[in-house]
């Protein structure tokens, strides 16, 4: 019983330590927001209007909360003109809406990304998205569209992982990451590359815990 209790307490203690370590210094000027999870999807499944439509969605949401920066969605495409998500998001550093630095560079983003979890992956308003971690196991919007491998690069073209390069809400599949780094009952699944969706329509995204949300990064 003592071992079981200790096993439950250790993750909570580690999360508390991480939260304290990540907070900006009191009284210090907060860095500008450079990262957010979209508060809502476009609403047409994984048909985002291509990269241009996804970027426009990020830009509109950011401007609505007063951001004067240029924004791009963290998405890859496939095929002869494949685009890597890691190549289209600027060089960092990127802070969330609360001033917590999520990553200092593209390398730290992909290889030292401990702040990418439900505590810090906030939307443009500074709010958390729905996750099983918040105590409701029946509702989650933790899947984030990426179409991207762990290192931030595009998948090869053999199997559709981007719903026809973000232009289809019908056939195909989208690859997603977990904004809360949650895998069933065990925290820790990758933030940018976790699993495929069963289809590209809105219901297929909802079915596995998504809502068509995106990661947005300031590129200036």
GICORCOR-V875672 format. One record per backbone hydrogen bond with DSSP energy under -1.0 kcal/mol. NH is the residue of the N-H (numbers start at 1). CO is the residue of the C=O. Records with the same first field share a line. If there is no record, write none. Layout:
NH = CO ; CO
//
This chain:
5 = 1
6 = 2
7 = 3
8 = 4
9 = 5
10 = 6
13 = 9
14 = 10
15 = 11
16 = 12
17 = 13
18 = 14
19 = 15
20 = 16
21 = 17
22 = 18
28 = 25
34 = 95
35 = 95
36 = 216
37 = 122
38 = 214
46 = 200
47 = 44
48 = 46 ; 166
50 = 166
53 = 49
54 = 50
55 = 51
56 = 52
57 = 53
58 = 54
59 = 55
60 = 56
61 = 57
62 = 58
63 = 59
64 = 60
65 = 62
66 = 63
67 = 62
72 = 217
74 = 215
75 = 73
76 = 146
77 = 83
82 = 79
86 = 152
87 = 84
88 = 85
94 = 103
96 = 100
99 = 96
102 = 94
103 = 94
109 = 105
110 = 106
111 = 107
112 = 108
116 = 113
117 = 115
121 = 117
122 = 120
123 = 127
126 = 123
134 = 131
135 = 132
139 = 136
141 = 130
143 = 209
144 = 177
145 = 213
146 = 175
147 = 175
149 = 153
152 = 149
163 = 173
166 = 162
167 = 163
168 = 163
175 = 161
176 = 195
177 = 144
178 = 190
179 = 142
181 = 178
183 = 186
186 = 183
188 = 181
194 = 176
195 = 176
197 = 174
200 = 170
205 = 201
206 = 202
207 = 203
209 = 206
210 = 205
216 = 36
217 = 72
218 = 34
219 = 70
//
